[in-house]
Amino acid sequence: MRGRTRRGRSLARRARRAGVALALLGAAALPPTPARAQEPVDLTIEAAWRRVVVQPRPAPAVVAEDAERAATAAARERAAALAREAARPQPPRPDLRYDVYATIQARGVRGALR
């Protein structure tokens, strides 16, 4: 069994070496090809001019109304932001965490047991 494996490996090695040798010989046998000459490339730029569309100016009353609406919306947003800030729950105090609670309770229990 051991001999067969070795023979198989050496046969595969020989075949691989022969393949590499054939590839190298084939590459060496090919005549060198000269580089292709660069052909001039003609580039053209095409641009289509579009007609410019000019929007008519809005009436001054419409502009004033739009500005008023925008100011009202901005004021509403500011009021909503303030309300959200006021309604936000306050973060817990760092000195009142579990360790502090447990220590206070333990002292109370010790004091009651005396």
Phi and psi restraints in degrees (range 20) as a CNS / XPLOR table:
assign (resid 1 and name C) (resid 2 and name N)
       (resid 2 and name CA) (resid 2 and name C) 1.0 -65.3 20.0 2
assign (resid 2 and name N) (resid 2 and name CA)
       (resid 2 and name C) (resid 3 and name N) 1.0 -40.5 20.0 2
assign (resid 2 and name C) (resid 3 and name N)
       (resid 3 and name CA) (resid 3 and name C) 1.0 -64.7 20.0 2
assign (resid 3 and name N) (resid 3 and name CA)
       (resid 3 and name C) (resid 4 and name N) 1.0 -36.9 20.0 2
assign (resid 3 and name C) (resid 4 and name N)
       (resid 4 and name CA) (resid 4 and name C) 1.0 -64.5 20.0 2
assign (resid 4 and name N) (resid 4 and name CA)
       (resid 4 and name C) (resid 5 and name N) 1.0 -42.0 20.0 2
assign (resid 4 and name C) (resid 5 and name N)
       (resid 5 and name CA) (resid 5 and name C) 1.0 -62.8 20.0 2
assign (resid 5 and name N) (resid 5 and name CA)
       (resid 5 and name C) (resid 6 and name N) 1.0 -43.7 20.0 2
assign (resid 5 and name C) (resid 6 and name N)
       (resid 6 and name CA) (resid 6 and name C) 1.0 -64.2 20.0 2
assign (resid 6 and name N) (resid 6 and name CA)
       (resid 6 and name C) (resid 7 and name N) 1.0 -43.6 20.0 2
assign (resid 6 and name C) (resid 7 and name N)
       (resid 7 and name CA) (resid 7 and name C) 1.0 -62.0 20.0 2
assign (resid 7 and name N) (resid 7 and name CA)
       (resid 7 and name C) (resid 8 and name N) 1.0 -41.6 20.0 2
assign (resid 7 and name C) (resid 8 and name N)
       (resid 8 and name CA) (resid 8 and name C) 1.0 -61.5 20.0 2
assign (resid 8 and name N) (resid 8 and name CA)
       (resid 8 and name C) (resid 9 and name N) 1.0 -40.3 20.0 2
assign (resid 8 and name C) (resid 9 and name N)
       (resid 9 and name CA) (resid 9 and name C) 1.0 -66.9 20.0 2
assign (resid 9 and name N) (resid 9 and name CA)
       (resid 9 and name C) (resid 10 and name N) 1.0 -44.9 20.0 2
assign (resid 9 and name C) (resid 10 and name N)
       (resid 10 and name CA) (resid 10 and name C) 1.0 -66.8 20.0 2
assign (resid 10 and name N) (resid 10 and name CA)
       (resid 10 and name C) (resid 11 and name N) 1.0 -35.0 20.0 2
assign (resid 10 and name C) (resid 11 and name N)
       (resid 11 and name CA) (resid 11 and name C) 1.0 -65.0 20.0 2
assign (resid 11 and name N) (resid 11 and name CA)
       (resid 11 and name C) (resid 12 and name N) 1.0 -41.8 20.0 2
assign (resid 11 and name C) (resid 12 and name N)
       (resid 12 and name CA) (resid 12 and name C) 1.0 -65.4 20.0 2
assign (resid 12 and name N) (resid 12 and name CA)
       (resid 12 and name C) (resid 13 and name N) 1.0 -38.9 20.0 2
assign (resid 12 and name C) (resid 13 and name N)
       (resid 13 and name CA) (resid 13 and name C) 1.0 -63.4 20.0 2
assign (resid 13 and name N) (resid 13 and name CA)
       (resid 13 and name C) (resid 14 and name N) 1.0 -44.2 20.0 2
assign (resid 13 and name C) (resid 14 and name N)
       (resid 14 and name CA) (resid 14 and name C) 1.0 -61.9 20.0 2
assign (resid 14 and name N) (resid 14 and name CA)
       (resid 14 and name C) (resid 15 and name N) 1.0 -42.3 20.0 2
assign (resid 14 and name C) (resid 15 and name N)
       (resid 15 and name CA) (resid 15 and name C) 1.0 -64.3 20.0 2
assign (resid 15 and name N) (resid 15 and name CA)
       (resid 15 and name C) (resid 16 and name N) 1.0 -40.4 20.0 2
assign (resid 15 and name C) (resid 16 and name N)
       (resid 16 and name CA) (resid 16 and name C) 1.0 -64.2 20.0 2
assign (resid 16 and name N) (resid 16 and name CA)
       (resid 16 and name C) (resid 17 and name N) 1.0 -45.1 20.0 2
assign (resid 16 and name C) (resid 17 and name N)
       (resid 17 and name CA) (resid 17 and name C) 1.0 -62.3 20.0 2
assign (resid 17 and name N) (resid 17 and name CA)
       (resid 17 and name C) (resid 18 and name N) 1.0 -40.9 20.0 2
assign (resid 17 and name C) (resid 18 and name N)
       (resid 18 and name CA) (resid 18 and name C) 1.0 -64.5 20.0 2
assign (resid 18 and name N) (resid 18 and name CA)
       (resid 18 and name C) (resid 19 and name N) 1.0 -39.3 20.0 2
assign (resid 18 and name C) (resid 19 and name N)
       (resid 19 and name CA) (resid 19 and name C) 1.0 -64.0 20.0 2
assign (resid 19 and name N) (resid 19 and name CA)
       (resid 19 and name C) (resid 20 and name N) 1.0 -42.7 20.0 2
assign (resid 19 and name C) (resid 20 and name N)
       (resid 20 and name CA) (resid 20 and name C) 1.0 -65.2 20.0 2
assign (resid 20 and name N) (resid 20 and name CA)
       (resid 20 and name C) (resid 21 and name N) 1.0 -42.2 20.0 2
assign (resid 20 and name C) (resid 21 and name N)
       (resid 21 and name CA) (resid 21 and name C) 1.0 -63.0 20.0 2
assign (resid 21 and name N) (resid 21 and name CA)
       (resid 21 and name C) (resid 22 and name N) 1.0 -42.4 20.0 2
assign (resid 21 and name C) (resid 22 and name N)
       (resid 22 and name CA) (resid 22 and name C) 1.0 -63.6 20.0 2
assign (resid 22 and name N) (resid 22 and name CA)
       (resid 22 and name C) (resid 23 and name N) 1.0 -40.0 20.0 2
assign (resid 22 and name C) (resid 23 and name N)
       (resid 23 and name CA) (resid 23 and name C) 1.0 -64.2 20.0 2
assign (resid 23 and name N) (resid 23 and name CA)
       (resid 23 and name C) (resid 24 and name N) 1.0 -42.2 20.0 2
assign (resid 23 and name C) (resid 24 and name N)
       (resid 24 and name CA) (resid 24 and name C) 1.0 -66.3 20.0 2
assign (resid 24 and name N) (resid 24 and name CA)
       (resid 24 and name C) (resid 25 and name N) 1.0 -41.3 20.0 2
assign (resid 24 and name C) (resid 25 and name N)
       (resid 25 and name CA) (resid 25 and name C) 1.0 -64.8 20.0 2
assign (resid 25 and name N) (resid 25 and name CA)
       (resid 25 and name C) (resid 26 and name N) 1.0 -40.2 20.0 2
assign (resid 25 and name C) (resid 26 and name N)
       (resid 26 and name CA) (resid 26 and name C) 1.0 -64.3 20.0 2
assign (resid 26 and name N) (resid 26 and name CA)
       (resid 26 and name C) (resid 27 and name N) 1.0 -40.3 20.0 2
assign (resid 26 and name C) (resid 27 and name N)
       (resid 27 and name CA) (resid 27 and name C) 1.0 -68.0 20.0 2
assign (resid 27 and name N) (resid 27 and name CA)
       (resid 27 and name C) (resid 28 and name N) 1.0 -36.3 20.0 2
assign (resid 27 and name C) (resid 28 and name N)
       (resid 28 and name CA) (resid 28 and name C) 1.0 -72.9 20.0 2
assign (resid 28 and name N) (resid 28 and name CA)
       (resid 28 and name C) (resid 29 and name N) 1.0 -29.1 20.0 2
assign (resid 28 and name C) (resid 29 and name N)
       (resid 29 and name CA) (resid 29 and name C) 1.0 -76.2 20.0 2
assign (resid 29 and name N) (resid 29 and name CA)
       (resid 29 and name C) (resid 30 and name N) 1.0 -20.6 20.0 2
assign (resid 29 and name C) (resid 30 and name N)
       (resid 30 and name CA) (resid 30 and name C) 1.0 -70.0 20.0 2
assign (resid 30 and name N) (resid 30 and name CA)
       (resid 30 and name C) (resid 31 and name N) 1.0 136.6 20.0 2
assign (resid 30 and name C) (resid 31 and name N)
       (resid 31 and name CA) (resid 31 and name C) 1.0 -72.3 20.0 2
assign (resid 31 and name N) (resid 31 and name CA)
       (resid 31 and name C) (resid 32 and name N) 1.0 145.1 20.0 2
assign (resid 31 and name C) (resid 32 and name N)
       (resid 32 and name CA) (resid 32 and name C) 1.0 -67.0 20.0 2
assign (resid 32 and name N) (resid 32 and name CA)
       (resid 32 and name C) (resid 33 and name N) 1.0 138.0 20.0 2
assign (resid 32 and name C) (resid 33 and name N)
       (resid 33 and name CA) (resid 33 and name C) 1.0 -101.4 20.0 2
assign (resid 33 and name N) (resid 33 and name CA)
       (resid 33 and name C) (resid 34 and name N) 1.0 131.1 20.0 2
assign (resid 33 and name C) (resid 34 and name N)
       (resid 34 and name CA) (resid 34 and name C) 1.0 -71.4 20.0 2
assign (resid 34 and name N) (resid 34 and name CA)
       (resid 34 and name C) (resid 35 and name N) 1.0 152.7 20.0 2
assign (resid 34 and name C) (resid 35 and name N)
       (resid 35 and name CA) (resid 35 and name C) 1.0 -68.8 20.0 2
assign (resid 35 and name N) (resid 35 and name CA)
       (resid 35 and name C) (resid 36 and name N) 1.0 143.9 20.0 2
assign (resid 35 and name C) (resid 36 and name N)
       (resid 36 and name CA) (resid 36 and name C) 1.0 -69.8 20.0 2
assign (resid 36 and name N) (resid 36 and name CA)
       (resid 36 and name C) (resid 37 and name N) 1.0 142.7 20.0 2
assign (resid 36 and name C) (resid 37 and name N)
       (resid 37 and name CA) (resid 37 and name C) 1.0 -72.5 20.0 2
assign (resid 37 and name N) (resid 37 and name CA)
       (resid 37 and name C) (resid 38 and name N) 1.0 142.5 20.0 2
assign (resid 37 and name C) (resid 38 and name N)
       (resid 38 and name CA) (resid 38 and name C) 1.0 -72.2 20.0 2
assign (resid 38 and name N) (resid 38 and name CA)
       (resid 38 and name C) (resid 39 and name N) 1.0 126.2 20.0 2
assign (resid 38 and name C) (resid 39 and name N)
       (resid 39 and name CA) (resid 39 and name C) 1.0 -91.7 20.0 2
assign (resid 39 and name N) (resid 39 and name CA)
       (resid 39 and name C) (resid 40 and name N) 1.0 142.0 20.0 2
assign (resid 39 and name C) (resid 40 and name N)
       (resid 40 and name CA) (resid 40 and name C) 1.0 -65.3 20.0 2
assign (resid 40 and name N) (resid 40 and name CA)
       (resid 40 and name C) (resid 41 and name N) 1.0 139.5 20.0 2
assign (resid 40 and name C) (resid 41 and name N)
       (resid 41 and name CA) (resid 41 and name C) 1.0 -109.3 20.0 2
assign (resid 41 and name N) (resid 41 and name CA)
       (resid 41 and name C) (resid 42 and name N) 1.0 123.4 20.0 2
assign (resid 41 and name C) (resid 42 and name N)
       (resid 42 and name CA) (resid 42 and name C) 1.0 -94.1 20.0 2
assign (resid 42 and name N) (resid 42 and name CA)
       (resid 42 and name C) (resid 43 and name N) 1.0 117.7 20.0 2
assign (resid 42 and name C) (resid 43 and name N)
       (resid 43 and name CA) (resid 43 and name C) 1.0 -109.6 20.0 2
assign (resid 43 and name N) (resid 43 and name CA)
       (resid 43 and name C) (resid 44 and name N) 1.0 135.8 20.0 2
assign (resid 43 and name C) (resid 44 and name N)
       (resid 44 and name CA) (resid 44 and name C) 1.0 -124.7 20.0 2
assign (resid 44 and name N) (resid 44 and name CA)
       (resid 44 and name C) (resid 45 and name N) 1.0 144.1 20.0 2
assign (resid 44 and name C) (resid 45 and name N)
       (resid 45 and name CA) (resid 45 and name C) 1.0 -105.9 20.0 2
assign (resid 45 and name N) (resid 45 and name CA)
       (resid 45 and name C) (resid 46 and name N) 1.0 124.7 20.0 2
assign (resid 45 and name C) (resid 46 and name N)
       (resid 46 and name CA) (resid 46 and name C) 1.0 -115.8 20.0 2
assign (resid 46 and name N) (resid 46 and name CA)
       (resid 46 and name C) (resid 47 and name N) 1.0 130.4 20.0 2
assign (resid 46 and name C) (resid 47 and name N)
       (resid 47 and name CA) (resid 47 and name C) 1.0 -131.6 20.0 2
assign (resid 47 and name N) (resid 47 and name CA)
       (resid 47 and name C) (resid 48 and name N) 1.0 133.1 20.0 2
assign (resid 47 and name C) (resid 48 and name N)
       (resid 48 and name CA) (resid 48 and name C) 1.0 -103.6 20.0 2
assign (resid 48 and name N) (resid 48 and name CA)
       (resid 48 and name C) (resid 49 and name N) 1.0 123.5 20.0 2
assign (resid 48 and name C) (resid 49 and name N)
       (resid 49 and name CA) (resid 49 and name C) 1.0 -81.7 20.0 2
assign (resid 49 and name N) (resid 49 and name CA)
       (resid 49 and name C) (resid 50 and name N) 1.0 125.8 20.0 2
assign (resid 49 and name C) (resid 50 and name N)
       (resid 50 and name CA) (resid 50 and name C) 1.0 -96.9 20.0 2
assign (resid 50 and name N) (resid 50 and name CA)
       (resid 50 and name C) (resid 51 and name N) 1.0 151.3 20.0 2
assign (resid 50 and name C) (resid 51 and name N)
       (resid 51 and name CA) (resid 51 and name C) 1.0 -75.3 20.0 2
assign (resid 51 and name N) (resid 51 and name CA)
       (resid 51 and name C) (resid 52 and name N) 1.0 132.5 20.0 2
assign (resid 51 and name C) (resid 52 and name N)
       (resid 52 and name CA) (resid 52 and name C) 1.0 -79.6 20.0 2
assign (resid 52 and name N) (resid 52 and name CA)
       (resid 52 and name C) (resid 53 and name N) 1.0 127.9 20.0 2
assign (resid 52 and name C) (resid 53 and name N)
       (resid 53 and name CA) (resid 53 and name C) 1.0 -99.7 20.0 2
assign (resid 53 and name N) (resid 53 and name CA)
       (resid 53 and name C) (resid 54 and name N) 1.0 121.5 20.0 2
assign (resid 53 and name C) (resid 54 and name N)
       (resid 54 and name CA) (resid 54 and name C) 1.0 -105.2 20.0 2
assign (resid 54 and name N) (resid 54 and name CA)
       (resid 54 and name C) (resid 55 and name N) 1.0 120.5 20.0 2
assign (resid 54 and name C) (resid 55 and name N)
       (resid 55 and name CA) (resid 55 and name C) 1.0 -77.6 20.0 2
assign (resid 55 and name N) (resid 55 and name CA)
       (resid 55 and name C) (resid 56 and name N) 1.0 143.5 20.0 2
assign (resid 55 and name C) (resid 56 and name N)
       (resid 56 and name CA) (resid 56 and name C) 1.0 -70.2 20.0 2
assign (resid 56 and name N) (resid 56 and name CA)
       (resid 56 and name C) (resid 57 and name N) 1.0 149.5 20.0 2
assign (resid 56 and name C) (resid 57 and name N)
       (resid 57 and name CA) (resid 57 and name C) 1.0 -69.0 20.0 2
assign (resid 57 and name N) (resid 57 and name CA)
       (resid 57 and name C) (resid 58 and name N) 1.0 137.7 20.0 2
assign (resid 57 and name C) (resid 58 and name N)
       (resid 58 and name CA) (resid 58 and name C) 1.0 -72.0 20.0 2
assign (resid 58 and name N) (resid 58 and name CA)
       (resid 58 and name C) (resid 59 and name N) 1.0 157.7 20.0 2
assign (resid 58 and name C) (resid 59 and name N)
       (resid 59 and name CA) (resid 59 and name C) 1.0 -67.2 20.0 2
assign (resid 59 and name N) (resid 59 and name CA)
       (resid 59 and name C) (resid 60 and name N) 1.0 147.4 20.0 2
assign (resid 59 and name C) (resid 60 and name N)
       (resid 60 and name CA) (resid 60 and name C) 1.0 -58.0 20.0 2
assign (resid 60 and name N) (resid 60 and name CA)
       (resid 60 and name C) (resid 61 and name N) 1.0 -32.7 20.0 2
assign (resid 60 and name C) (resid 61 and name N)
       (resid 61 and name CA) (resid 61 and name C) 1.0 -66.1 20.0 2
assign (resid 61 and name N) (resid 61 and name CA)
       (resid 61 and name C) (resid 62 and name N) 1.0 -38.8 20.0 2
assign (resid 61 and name C) (resid 62 and name N)
       (resid 62 and name CA) (resid 62 and name C) 1.0 -67.2 20.0 2
assign (resid 62 and name N) (resid 62 and name CA)
       (resid 62 and name C) (resid 63 and name N) 1.0 -40.0 20.0 2
assign (resid 62 and name C) (resid 63 and name N)
       (resid 63 and name CA) (resid 63 and name C) 1.0 -63.8 20.0 2
assign (resid 63 and name N) (resid 63 and name CA)
       (resid 63 and name C) (resid 64 and name N) 1.0 -44.9 20.0 2
assign (resid 63 and name C) (resid 64 and name N)
       (resid 64 and name CA) (resid 64 and name C) 1.0 -63.8 20.0 2
assign (resid 64 and name N) (resid 64 and name CA)
       (resid 64 and name C) (resid 65 and name N) 1.0 -41.3 20.0 2
assign (resid 64 and name C) (resid 65 and name N)
       (resid 65 and name CA) (resid 65 and name C) 1.0 -63.9 20.0 2
assign (resid 65 and name N) (resid 65 and name CA)
       (resid 65 and name C) (resid 66 and name N) 1.0 -41.7 20.0 2
assign (resid 65 and name C) (resid 66 and name N)
       (resid 66 and name CA) (resid 66 and name C) 1.0 -65.7 20.0 2
assign (resid 66 and name N) (resid 66 and name CA)
       (resid 66 and name C) (resid 67 and name N) 1.0 -41.3 20.0 2
assign (resid 66 and name C) (resid 67 and name N)
       (resid 67 and name CA) (resid 67 and name C) 1.0 -63.9 20.0 2
assign (resid 67 and name N) (resid 67 and name CA)
       (resid 67 and name C) (resid 68 and name N) 1.0 -39.9 20.0 2
assign (resid 67 and name C) (resid 68 and name N)
       (resid 68 and name CA) (resid 68 and name C) 1.0 -65.0 20.0 2
assign (resid 68 and name N) (resid 68 and name CA)
       (resid 68 and name C) (resid 69 and name N) 1.0 -42.1 20.0 2
assign (resid 68 and name C) (resid 69 and name N)
       (resid 69 and name CA) (resid 69 and name C) 1.0 -61.6 20.0 2
assign (resid 69 and name N) (resid 69 and name CA)
       (resid 69 and name C) (resid 70 and name N) 1.0 -41.4 20.0 2
assign (resid 69 and name C) (resid 70 and name N)
       (resid 70 and name CA) (resid 70 and name C) 1.0 -66.0 20.0 2
assign (resid 70 and name N) (resid 70 and name CA)
       (resid 70 and name C) (resid 71 and name N) 1.0 -40.6 20.0 2
assign (resid 70 and name C) (resid 71 and name N)
       (resid 71 and name CA) (resid 71 and name C) 1.0 -65.0 20.0 2
assign (resid 71 and name N) (resid 71 and name CA)
       (resid 71 and name C) (resid 72 and name N) 1.0 -40.9 20.0 2
assign (resid 71 and name C) (resid 72 and name N)
       (resid 72 and name CA) (resid 72 and name C) 1.0 -64.1 20.0 2
assign (resid 72 and name N) (resid 72 and name CA)
       (resid 72 and name C) (resid 73 and name N) 1.0 -42.0 20.0 2
assign (resid 72 and name C) (resid 73 and name N)
       (resid 73 and name CA) (resid 73 and name C) 1.0 -65.1 20.0 2
assign (resid 73 and name N) (resid 73 and name CA)
       (resid 73 and name C) (resid 74 and name N) 1.0 -39.1 20.0 2
assign (resid 73 and name C) (resid 74 and name N)
       (resid 74 and name CA) (resid 74 and name C) 1.0 -65.5 20.0 2
assign (resid 74 and name N) (resid 74 and name CA)
       (resid 74 and name C) (resid 75 and name N) 1.0 -41.4 20.0 2
assign (resid 74 and name C) (resid 75 and name N)
       (resid 75 and name CA) (resid 75 and name C) 1.0 -64.6 20.0 2
assign (resid 75 and name N) (resid 75 and name CA)
       (resid 75 and name C) (resid 76 and name N) 1.0 -39.7 20.0 2
assign (resid 75 and name C) (resid 76 and name N)
       (resid 76 and name CA) (resid 76 and name C) 1.0 -63.3 20.0 2
assign (resid 76 and name N) (resid 76 and name CA)
       (resid 76 and name C) (resid 77 and name N) 1.0 -41.2 20.0 2
assign (resid 76 and name C) (resid 77 and name N)
       (resid 77 and name CA) (resid 77 and name C) 1.0 -63.8 20.0 2
assign (resid 77 and name N) (resid 77 and name CA)
       (resid 77 and name C) (resid 78 and name N) 1.0 -42.1 20.0 2
assign (resid 77 and name C) (resid 78 and name N)
       (resid 78 and name CA) (resid 78 and name C) 1.0 -62.1 20.0 2
assign (resid 78 and name N) (resid 78 and name CA)
       (resid 78 and name C) (resid 79 and name N) 1.0 -42.6 20.0 2
assign (resid 78 and name C) (resid 79 and name N)
       (resid 79 and name CA) (resid 79 and name C) 1.0 -65.0 20.0 2
assign (resid 79 and name N) (resid 79 and name CA)
       (resid 79 and name C) (resid 80 and name N) 1.0 -40.1 20.0 2
assign (resid 79 and name C) (resid 80 and name N)
       (resid 80 and name CA) (resid 80 and name C) 1.0 -65.7 20.0 2
assign (resid 80 and name N) (resid 80 and name CA)
       (resid 80 and name C) (resid 81 and name N) 1.0 -38.8 20.0 2
assign (resid 80 and name C) (resid 81 and name N)
       (resid 81 and name CA) (resid 81 and name C) 1.0 -65.0 20.0 2
assign (resid 81 and name N) (resid 81 and name CA)
       (resid 81 and name C) (resid 82 and name N) 1.0 -40.7 20.0 2
assign (resid 81 and name C) (resid 82 and name N)
       (resid 82 and name CA) (resid 82 and name C) 1.0 -64.8 20.0 2
assign (resid 82 and name N) (resid 82 and name CA)
       (resid 82 and name C) (resid 83 and name N) 1.0 -39.9 20.0 2
assign (resid 82 and name C) (resid 83 and name N)
       (resid 83 and name CA) (resid 83 and name C) 1.0 -65.3 20.0 2
assign (resid 83 and name N) (resid 83 and name CA)
       (resid 83 and name C) (resid 84 and name N) 1.0 -40.6 20.0 2
assign (resid 83 and name C) (resid 84 and name N)
       (resid 84 and name CA) (resid 84 and name C) 1.0 -63.7 20.0 2
assign (resid 84 and name N) (resid 84 and name CA)
       (resid 84 and name C) (resid 85 and name N) 1.0 -40.3 20.0 2
assign (resid 84 and name C) (resid 85 and name N)
       (resid 85 and name CA) (resid 85 and name C) 1.0 -65.1 20.0 2
assign (resid 85 and name N) (resid 85 and name CA)
       (resid 85 and name C) (resid 86 and name N) 1.0 -40.1 20.0 2
assign (resid 85 and name C) (resid 86 and name N)
       (resid 86 and name CA) (resid 86 and name C) 1.0 -70.9 20.0 2
assign (resid 86 and name N) (resid 86 and name CA)
       (resid 86 and name C) (resid 87 and name N) 1.0 -33.3 20.0 2
assign (resid 86 and name C) (resid 87 and name N)
       (resid 87 and name CA) (resid 87 and name C) 1.0 -84.6 20.0 2
assign (resid 87 and name N) (resid 87 and name CA)
       (resid 87 and name C) (resid 88 and name N) 1.0 -8.1 20.0 2
assign (resid 87 and name C) (resid 88 and name N)
       (resid 88 and name CA) (resid 88 and name C) 1.0 -66.7 20.0 2
assign (resid 88 and name N) (resid 88 and name CA)
       (resid 88 and name C) (resid 89 and name N) 1.0 133.0 20.0 2
assign (resid 88 and name C) (resid 89 and name N)
       (resid 89 and name CA) (resid 89 and name C) 1.0 -66.2 20.0 2
assign (resid 89 and name N) (resid 89 and name CA)
       (resid 89 and name C) (resid 90 and name N) 1.0 141.2 20.0 2
assign (resid 89 and name C) (resid 90 and name N)
       (resid 90 and name CA) (resid 90 and name C) 1.0 -73.6 20.0 2
assign (resid 90 and name N) (resid 90 and name CA)
       (resid 90 and name C) (resid 91 and name N) 1.0 141.6 20.0 2
assign (resid 90 and name C) (resid 91 and name N)
       (resid 91 and name CA) (resid 91 and name C) 1.0 -67.2 20.0 2
assign (resid 91 and name N) (resid 91 and name CA)
       (resid 91 and name C) (resid 92 and name N) 1.0 148.6 20.0 2
assign (resid 91 and name C) (resid 92 and name N)
       (resid 92 and name CA) (resid 92 and name C) 1.0 -66.2 20.0 2
assign (resid 92 and name N) (resid 92 and name CA)
       (resid 92 and name C) (resid 93 and name N) 1.0 150.1 20.0 2
assign (resid 92 and name C) (resid 93 and name N)
       (resid 93 and name CA) (resid 93 and name C) 1.0 -68.9 20.0 2
assign (resid 93 and name N) (resid 93 and name CA)
       (resid 93 and name C) (resid 94 and name N) 1.0 138.3 20.0 2
assign (resid 93 and name C) (resid 94 and name N)
       (resid 94 and name CA) (resid 94 and name C) 1.0 -68.4 20.0 2
assign (resid 94 and name N) (resid 94 and name CA)
       (resid 94 and name C) (resid 95 and name N) 1.0 -22.4 20.0 2
assign (resid 94 and name C) (resid 95 and name N)
       (resid 95 and name CA) (resid 95 and name C) 1.0 -86.0 20.0 2
assign (resid 95 and name N) (resid 95 and name CA)
       (resid 95 and name C) (resid 96 and name N) 1.0 1.5 20.0 2
assign (resid 95 and name C) (resid 96 and name N)
       (resid 96 and name CA) (resid 96 and name C) 1.0 -117.6 20.0 2
assign (resid 96 and name N) (resid 96 and name CA)
       (resid 96 and name C) (resid 97 and name N) 1.0 48.3 20.0 2
assign (resid 96 and name C) (resid 97 and name N)
       (resid 97 and name CA) (resid 97 and name C) 1.0 -92.1 20.0 2
assign (resid 97 and name N) (resid 97 and name CA)
       (resid 97 and name C) (resid 98 and name N) 1.0 -175.2 20.0 2
assign (resid 97 and name C) (resid 98 and name N)
       (resid 98 and name CA) (resid 98 and name C) 1.0 -57.5 20.0 2
assign (resid 98 and name N) (resid 98 and name CA)
       (resid 98 and name C) (resid 99 and name N) 1.0 -41.2 20.0 2
assign (resid 98 and name C) (resid 99 and name N)
       (resid 99 and name CA) (resid 99 and name C) 1.0 -60.4 20.0 2
assign (resid 99 and name N) (resid 99 and name CA)
       (resid 99 and name C) (resid 100 and name N) 1.0 -41.1 20.0 2
assign (resid 99 and name C) (resid 100 and name N)
       (resid 100 and name CA) (resid 100 and name C) 1.0 -67.1 20.0 2
assign (resid 100 and name N) (resid 100 and name CA)
       (resid 100 and name C) (resid 101 and name N) 1.0 -46.4 20.0 2
assign (resid 100 and name C) (resid 101 and name N)
       (resid 101 and name CA) (resid 101 and name C) 1.0 -58.1 20.0 2
assign (resid 101 and name N) (resid 101 and name CA)
       (resid 101 and name C) (resid 102 and name N) 1.0 -46.8 20.0 2
assign (resid 101 and name C) (resid 102 and name N)
       (resid 102 and name CA) (resid 102 and name C) 1.0 -63.4 20.0 2
assign (resid 102 and name N) (resid 102 and name CA)
       (resid 102 and name C) (resid 103 and name N) 1.0 -39.9 20.0 2
assign (resid 102 and name C) (resid 103 and name N)
       (resid 103 and name CA) (resid 103 and name C) 1.0 -65.9 20.0 2
assign (resid 103 and name N) (resid 103 and name CA)
       (resid 103 and name C) (resid 104 and name N) 1.0 -44.3 20.0 2
assign (resid 103 and name C) (resid 104 and name N)
       (resid 104 and name CA) (resid 104 and name C) 1.0 -62.2 20.0 2
assign (resid 104 and name N) (resid 104 and name CA)
       (resid 104 and name C) (resid 105 and name N) 1.0 -44.0 20.0 2
assign (resid 104 and name C) (resid 105 and name N)
       (resid 105 and name CA) (resid 105 and name C) 1.0 -66.0 20.0 2
assign (resid 105 and name N) (resid 105 and name CA)
       (resid 105 and name C) (resid 106 and name N) 1.0 -39.9 20.0 2
assign (resid 105 and name C) (resid 106 and name N)
       (resid 106 and name CA) (resid 106 and name C) 1.0 -64.0 20.0 2
assign (resid 106 and name N) (resid 106 and name CA)
       (resid 106 and name C) (resid 107 and name N) 1.0 -39.6 20.0 2
assign (resid 106 and name C) (resid 107 and name N)
       (resid 107 and name CA) (resid 107 and name C) 1.0 -65.0 20.0 2
assign (resid 107 and name N) (resid 107 and name CA)
       (resid 107 and name C) (resid 108 and name N) 1.0 -39.6 20.0 2
assign (resid 107 and name C) (resid 108 and name N)
       (resid 108 and name CA) (resid 108 and name C) 1.0 -63.7 20.0 2
assign (resid 108 and name N) (resid 108 and name CA)
       (resid 108 and name C) (resid 109 and name N) 1.0 -40.9 20.0 2
assign (resid 108 and name C) (resid 109 and name N)
       (resid 109 and name CA) (resid 109 and name C) 1.0 -67.3 20.0 2
assign (resid 109 and name N) (resid 109 and name CA)
       (resid 109 and name C) (resid 110 and name N) 1.0 -42.8 20.0 2
assign (resid 109 and name C) (resid 110 and name N)
       (resid 110 and name CA) (resid 110 and name C) 1.0 -62.9 20.0 2
assign (resid 110 and name N) (resid 110 and name CA)
       (resid 110 and name C) (resid 111 and name N) 1.0 -39.6 20.0 2
assign (resid 110 and name C) (resid 111 and name N)
       (resid 111 and name CA) (resid 111 and name C) 1.0 -66.8 20.0 2
assign (resid 111 and name N) (resid 111 and name CA)
       (resid 111 and name C) (resid 112 and name N) 1.0 -35.2 20.0 2
assign (resid 111 and name C) (resid 112 and name N)
       (resid 112 and name CA) (resid 112 and name C) 1.0 -73.1 20.0 2
assign (resid 112 and name N) (resid 112 and name CA)
       (resid 112 and name C) (resid 113 and name N) 1.0 -28.0 20.0 2
assign (resid 112 and name C) (resid 113 and name N)
       (resid 113 and name CA) (resid 113 and name C) 1.0 -82.1 20.0 2
assign (resid 113 and name N) (resid 113 and name CA)
       (resid 113 and name C) (resid 114 and name N) 1.0 -11.6 20.0 2
